[in-house]
Amino acid sequence: THTPSFTSHFILIFLLIWLITCRKMSESRMEFRLKNTPSDCIQSVKFGPSSSQFLLVASWDKSVRLFDVVNNNMRLQYQHSGPVLDCCFQDAVHAYSGGLDGQLKTFDLNTNTESVVGAHEAPIRCVEFCPEVNMVITGSWDSNVKLWDPRGPREVGTFQQPSKVYTMGLSGEKLVVGTLYRKVIVWDLRNMGFAQQRRESSLKYQTRCIQCFPNKQGYVVSSIEGRVAVEYLDPSPEVQKKKYAFKCHRLKEDGIEKIFPVNAISFHNGYNTFATGGSDGYVNIWDGFNKKRLCQFHRYPTSISSLCFSNDGNTLAIACSFMYEQEKIDPMPEDCIFIRRVTDQETKPK
């Protein structure tokens, strides 16, 4: 019988090391970690409306930071008097943010000037800008959604929701609001006199995140119990038959299935596919229309707290922060943001 020589063993080991090194190098080219990120829970990451260079970051350390991800540096930061729960760009040079202090702030990124636009009676949980109607929208734990005209800037209306606002998704002029008790309300921002639809989430547990399909056909909702539902806005029975829910972000360890909250959803503007991030530390990309998972990235250091695709769909910002879903870990994982270049192979429907 032929026994492999020492030389052939050596060649095999060398090839294995070479393959591992190549893989690590290609991964590091595809993904890198941002410097100078916040030191407390990262609540929201948002790319600029027309560029994949600038990223806004809202955090529990009371700051909003602007990062230049191409050069991997922090360009500026401004402060709130409490933790910041959400932020958004209005355009390339104006940012809006809100949080536990209940104040909506605007910041001019060119002149480094800030001002308080107005306030809610309780913490602001969600901040969005809708270019179709040129309005900033805030959702609060005071059970109200407010619209703000950025030209003032000033408040133009307050609209009561069934209970605390947990999440909001925008689809053109349609606003989908997720509240406490699993309520989902669909509004038309052009006519806020009444709610277009009042629904209940098809998921049995607390709503964590809602995001809308770029093609305006529907929205995706996630819960604290490792499930995601794909819902359609058209109320006709024929279209409603297409809605479905699926399990995700679950891990089997020692024969026991552990179930994790799905904290973040972000859509690819071009392909209508979407990424989900869970407290299991994984990011998955899904083709919602064909009911397929397209890929899963490697495991990240801790829970995924926020996700955002750039407008062109080539870059994904991944925020990692321990979210106290379990007892305190020692040592506590660091808060960090990864910038990942994504390919058609990972995001395009097959």
BALUM-668402 format. One line per 10 residues: number of its first residue (from 1); for each residue x negated, y, z of C-alpha. Coordinates in Angstrom, 3 decimals, always signed. Layout:
// residues N
NUM = X,Y,Z  ...
//
This chain:
// residues 350
1 = +0.000,+0.000,+0.000  -1.121,+3.525,-0.775  -1.697,+5.802,+2.263  -1.743,+9.564,+1.733  -5.214,+11.040,+2.084  -6.188,+13.781,+4.487  -6.387,+16.144,+1.463  -2.777,+15.512,+0.385  -1.565,+16.095,+3.990  -3.493,+19.351,+4.073
11 = -1.974,+20.454,+0.725  +1.562,+19.688,+1.997  +0.983,+21.700,+5.190  -0.499,+24.576,+3.185  +2.498,+24.575,+0.801  +4.926,+24.582,+3.732  +3.172,+27.549,+5.381  +3.094,+29.364,+2.046  +6.828,+28.816,+1.492  +7.699,+30.051,+5.022
21 = +5.478,+33.133,+4.560  +7.040,+33.903,+1.169  +10.525,+33.604,+2.639  +9.652,+35.921,+5.540  +8.093,+38.450,+3.153  +11.145,+38.439,+0.867  +13.422,+38.814,+3.919  +11.395,+41.771,+5.220  +11.611,+43.406,+1.785  +15.385,+42.829,+1.842
31 = +15.860,+44.044,+5.415  +14.187,+46.344,+7.928  +14.919,+47.831,+11.335  +15.514,+51.558,+11.799  +13.215,+53.496,+14.139  +14.414,+55.791,+16.983  +17.860,+54.237,+17.291  +20.102,+54.924,+20.320  +19.369,+53.238,+23.646  +23.005,+52.525,+24.522
41 = +25.824,+50.736,+22.679  +25.933,+51.719,+18.979  +29.609,+52.274,+18.270  +29.735,+53.346,+14.627  +27.474,+53.499,+11.552  +28.655,+55.382,+8.432  +26.867,+56.000,+5.127  +27.219,+59.284,+3.239  +29.983,+59.515,+0.623  +27.751,+59.440,-2.441
51 = +24.330,+58.288,-1.278  +22.813,+55.251,+0.379  +20.047,+57.424,+1.876  +21.800,+58.997,+4.864  +23.451,+57.182,+7.753  +25.429,+58.708,+10.646  +25.301,+56.830,+13.954  +27.603,+57.342,+16.962  +26.604,+55.901,+20.319  +27.394,+55.545,+24.002
61 = +24.241,+57.582,+24.728  +26.467,+60.654,+23.906  +24.649,+61.363,+20.642  +25.385,+61.461,+16.923  +22.243,+60.869,+14.867  +21.498,+61.305,+11.177  +19.016,+58.828,+9.706  +17.196,+58.922,+6.396  +17.115,+55.171,+5.751  +14.895,+55.481,+2.656
71 = +12.078,+57.015,+4.708  +13.112,+55.277,+7.953  +13.258,+58.374,+10.126  +15.774,+60.262,+12.225  +16.483,+63.655,+10.683  +18.534,+65.209,+13.495  +20.877,+64.570,+16.383  +23.558,+66.448,+18.299  +25.302,+65.722,+21.582  +28.780,+65.261,+23.031
81 = +29.486,+65.484,+26.763  +30.501,+61.793,+26.785  +29.932,+58.600,+24.780  +30.714,+58.997,+21.050  +33.074,+56.348,+19.685  +33.252,+57.268,+15.977  +31.907,+59.606,+13.318  +32.249,+60.274,+9.599  +30.943,+62.404,+6.757  +33.278,+64.938,+5.156
91 = +30.754,+65.517,+2.367  +26.970,+65.369,+2.036  +26.409,+68.153,+4.597  +29.305,+68.063,+7.092  +29.831,+65.475,+9.830  +32.723,+64.949,+12.266  +32.683,+62.979,+15.516  +34.771,+62.199,+18.583  +34.602,+60.134,+21.732  +35.334,+59.832,+25.431
101 = +35.317,+63.604,+25.999  +38.396,+63.855,+23.732  +36.782,+66.568,+21.577  +36.531,+66.551,+17.791  +33.235,+68.148,+16.787  +31.974,+69.184,+13.386  +28.296,+69.602,+12.554  +26.716,+71.354,+9.582  +23.704,+69.223,+8.644  +22.141,+72.051,+6.609
111 = +22.233,+74.777,+9.230  +22.118,+72.565,+12.376  +25.212,+74.287,+13.767  +28.056,+72.600,+15.598  +31.531,+73.604,+16.706  +34.462,+72.054,+18.541  +37.426,+71.808,+16.149  +39.997,+70.693,+18.737  +40.871,+67.920,+21.143  +43.121,+65.028,+22.110
121 = +44.404,+64.495,+25.642  +42.468,+61.208,+25.895  +39.350,+59.728,+24.231  +39.136,+59.840,+20.421  +38.615,+56.291,+19.165  +38.627,+56.785,+15.370  +37.463,+59.547,+13.015  +37.953,+59.359,+9.238  +37.887,+61.735,+6.271  +40.339,+61.316,+3.385
131 = +39.126,+63.085,+0.205  +42.477,+62.466,-1.563  +44.262,+64.901,+0.771  +41.144,+66.746,+2.077  +41.930,+65.953,+5.715  +39.991,+64.713,+8.727  +42.027,+62.140,+10.691  +41.560,+61.223,+14.346  +43.189,+58.420,+16.322  +43.191,+58.530,+20.110
141 = +43.986,+56.588,+23.267  +46.598,+59.309,+23.886  +48.724,+57.342,+21.327  +48.493,+60.086,+18.703  +46.994,+60.515,+15.258  +46.016,+64.087,+14.390  +45.253,+65.629,+10.987  +42.715,+68.434,+10.682  +42.096,+70.812,+7.772  +38.297,+71.118,+7.373
151 = +38.657,+74.507,+5.673  +39.715,+76.084,+8.996  +38.729,+73.871,+10.593  +42.071,+73.558,+12.392  +44.717,+71.055,+13.459  +47.632,+70.687,+11.051  +49.722,+67.982,+12.709  +50.132,+65.461,+15.539  +51.877,+62.147,+14.884  +52.891,+59.798,+17.667
161 = +51.966,+56.102,+17.444  +53.534,+53.225,+19.430  +50.574,+53.121,+21.855  +46.780,+53.619,+22.143  +45.022,+53.788,+18.756  +42.292,+51.128,+18.528  +41.372,+51.233,+14.842  +42.252,+52.910,+11.514  +41.747,+51.990,+7.875  +42.062,+54.278,+4.827
171 = +43.203,+53.233,+1.362  +43.456,+56.341,-0.802  +46.269,+58.390,+0.728  +47.500,+55.411,+2.784  +46.502,+55.273,+6.464  +46.783,+51.962,+8.333  +46.715,+52.340,+12.130  +46.152,+49.469,+14.564  +47.260,+50.029,+18.167  +47.537,+48.255,+21.486
181 = +50.049,+45.341,+21.557  +49.004,+44.307,+18.015  +51.151,+46.981,+16.313  +50.213,+48.075,+12.769  +51.690,+51.268,+11.278  +51.281,+52.325,+7.641  +51.452,+56.066,+6.903  +51.343,+58.076,+3.660  +49.108,+61.085,+4.325  +51.004,+63.115,+1.703
191 = +54.255,+62.755,+3.671  +53.795,+62.261,+7.403  +57.472,+62.871,+8.211  +57.990,+59.161,+8.875  +55.991,+55.905,+8.972  +56.130,+53.958,+5.691  +55.934,+50.571,+7.439  +55.883,+49.270,+11.012  +54.376,+45.833,+11.409  +52.913,+43.455,+13.917
201 = +49.518,+41.854,+13.361  +49.834,+38.226,+12.257  +46.971,+37.450,+14.670  +48.077,+36.448,+18.179  +45.372,+38.308,+20.085  +44.266,+41.934,+20.503  +43.385,+43.818,+17.317  +39.716,+44.780,+17.058  +39.283,+46.255,+13.552  +41.300,+47.185,+10.440
211 = +39.799,+48.105,+7.061  +41.564,+48.565,+3.698  +40.794,+47.008,+0.324  +39.266,+49.632,-2.012  +41.771,+48.560,-4.706  +44.580,+49.731,-2.337  +46.434,+46.398,-2.374  +46.122,+45.650,+1.318  +43.988,+45.503,+4.419  +42.020,+43.118,+6.586
221 = +42.571,+42.920,+10.344  +40.374,+41.149,+12.906  +40.986,+40.109,+16.504  +39.075,+39.373,+19.698  +39.784,+35.669,+19.130  +37.517,+34.889,+16.154  +40.134,+35.306,+13.448  +40.666,+37.541,+10.423  +43.906,+38.121,+8.476  +44.248,+39.338,+4.893
231 = +47.443,+41.403,+4.589  +49.182,+43.045,+1.627  +50.857,+46.475,+1.636  +53.585,+45.642,-0.904  +56.517,+44.566,+1.305  +58.182,+42.385,-1.382  +58.606,+38.725,-0.256  +56.702,+37.506,-3.336  +53.563,+39.511,-2.436  +53.911,+38.822,+1.309
241 = +53.630,+35.082,+0.553  +49.961,+35.686,-0.343  +48.919,+36.849,+3.141  +46.864,+34.447,+5.233  +44.562,+34.236,+8.260  +41.409,+32.237,+8.908  +39.055,+31.336,+11.731  +35.506,+32.716,+11.765  +32.672,+33.720,+14.105  +32.881,+30.510,+16.116
251 = +29.933,+28.398,+17.214  +29.768,+24.814,+18.411  +27.252,+24.407,+21.220  +26.941,+21.155,+23.227  +30.198,+19.918,+21.707  +32.126,+23.001,+22.891  +33.521,+25.562,+20.436  +32.737,+29.112,+21.512  +35.021,+31.797,+20.079  +33.750,+35.357,+19.528
261 = +35.454,+38.711,+18.811  +35.225,+39.993,+15.214  +34.132,+43.574,+15.916  +33.409,+45.041,+12.495  +34.621,+44.905,+8.887  +33.240,+46.766,+5.876  +34.279,+46.574,+2.209  +32.143,+46.529,-0.928  +33.676,+49.337,-3.013  +32.987,+47.657,-6.345
271 = +33.926,+44.031,-5.725  +36.621,+44.273,-2.996  +34.666,+41.678,-1.021  +34.047,+42.389,+2.659  +31.560,+41.786,+5.444  +32.557,+40.811,+8.984  +30.366,+41.107,+12.069  +31.008,+39.186,+15.256  +29.818,+38.893,+18.823  +28.129,+35.641,+17.765
281 = +25.434,+37.823,+16.146  +26.319,+36.768,+12.589  +27.372,+38.717,+9.487  +29.503,+36.886,+6.904  +30.562,+38.108,+3.463  +33.981,+37.020,+2.185  +35.940,+37.009,-1.051  +39.388,+37.697,+0.403  +41.365,+37.181,-2.806  +39.850,+33.767,-3.505
291 = +39.690,+32.723,+0.172  +35.941,+32.005,+0.098  +32.943,+32.770,+2.258  +30.214,+33.971,-0.103  +27.305,+33.901,+2.360  +26.106,+34.194,+5.936  +22.995,+36.116,+6.985  +20.554,+34.973,+9.656  +21.543,+35.400,+13.297  +20.907,+38.901,+14.697
301 = +19.551,+39.611,+18.224  +22.987,+40.306,+19.771  +26.627,+41.191,+18.932  +27.359,+43.025,+15.689  +29.079,+46.233,+16.839  +29.485,+48.068,+13.501  +28.935,+47.523,+9.767  +28.928,+49.829,+6.762  +28.337,+49.213,+3.054  +26.868,+52.141,+1.150
311 = +29.133,+53.647,-1.507  +27.265,+51.817,-4.324  +27.479,+48.507,-2.442  +23.726,+47.850,-2.603  +22.965,+48.465,+1.084  +24.556,+47.268,+4.308  +23.919,+48.916,+7.689  +24.187,+46.419,+10.573  +24.426,+47.735,+14.143  +23.603,+45.311,+16.976
321 = +24.610,+46.063,+20.562  +25.513,+43.826,+23.481  +29.233,+44.439,+24.059  +29.709,+42.865,+27.481  +31.904,+40.027,+26.169  +30.224,+37.879,+28.803  +28.342,+38.408,+32.037  +25.280,+40.637,+31.882  +22.275,+39.025,+30.224  +18.769,+39.390,+31.582
331 = +16.799,+40.753,+29.818  +19.406,+42.878,+28.034  +19.055,+42.741,+24.217  +17.853,+45.980,+22.648  +20.285,+48.118,+20.674  +19.149,+48.203,+17.047  +20.215,+48.910,+13.468  +19.123,+46.850,+10.474  +19.278,+48.115,+6.900  +19.755,+45.269,+4.447
341 = +19.579,+45.418,+0.656  +22.345,+43.173,-0.632  +22.520,+41.455,-4.010  +25.331,+40.531,-6.392  +24.722,+36.918,-5.455  +25.772,+37.778,-1.879  +28.655,+40.163,-2.620  +30.165,+39.406,-6.053  +33.157,+37.039,-6.315  +32.142,+33.758,-7.915
//
